[in-house]
């Protein structure tokens, strides 16, 4: 871990009342990762914690008060670790550290038996918890908001992005024709946001969470974790306790395309902000290409129609 990362973590710890009066020089600090934030494991006085230091520029598009509410609600629902400290003004957060878990990846989801089902059951537990999050995750409003952020930056859109956005109006119309009650959702289910014990799946990182169509979580996870048809089937059957209806399956497929349409813009924001964590220009281009290909597939329009009919 770079010295600057260690210094940043130590500076953060000194500002947290939870650690006041404790000898922080004895703390063992290990970098865990994070794309837009810095995440650390902290071992101090025989206890382990997870420290999240918010990344530069995240205040442009993350409402930290909403995130705190959701993170605490998800912990009460039993799908996320306990929040021990949260500074809403900055997003500095400390949670309990979950031991004996594996941070998931697309490869781990493929190799670990039952992992897609365990993720689905964690989603079902969250969706059925009765939790109410303050933010309404509304796909097309978020696209508009991201476009406004990008209007203030120098960035090139992938060729044809606005044409595909115009085509997505058929999706907007189908969803509006058959609206479903919104539930508490994670909304950003990267594979790495899942921690697996082998028996139970935990979910972390509630920055984008909100009240949403729960099928978004399923469709987005399928994309992020690169599920194949067998993994999709395992996830869906675990979530529903059997096969999905045509309308439910249609929503999952629609959201596979729409999450890529949205997160393309997120990637462009990271690129414009010069986030060094990844090649976000390529990230955005690849996501857009995948969205465009799925929407051009002959099976996509029937899924949209199934959603419209309900």
Secondary structure as UniProt FT lines:
FT   HELIX           3..14
FT   HELIX           17..19
FT   TURN            20..21
FT   HELIX           24..26
FT   STRAND          28..33
FT   STRAND          38..44
FT   TURN            45..46
FT   STRAND          47..53
FT   TURN            56..57
FT   HELIX           58..60
FT   HELIX           64..76
FT   TURN            77..78
FT   STRAND          83..87
FT   TURN            88..91
FT   STRAND          92..96
FT   STRAND          102..103
FT   HELIX           106..111
FT   TURN            113..114
FT   HELIX           115..127
FT   HELIX           139..151
FT   TURN            159..160
FT   HELIX           161..167
FT   HELIX           169..177
FT   STRAND          183..185
FT   HELIX           191..193
FT   STRAND          194..196
FT   STRAND          201..203
FT   TURN            207..208
FT   STRAND          210..212
FT   HELIX           215..224
FT   TURN            225..226
FT   HELIX           229..240
FT   HELIX           246..272
FT   TURN            273..274
FT   TURN            276..277
FT   HELIX           280..296
FT   HELIX           298..309
//
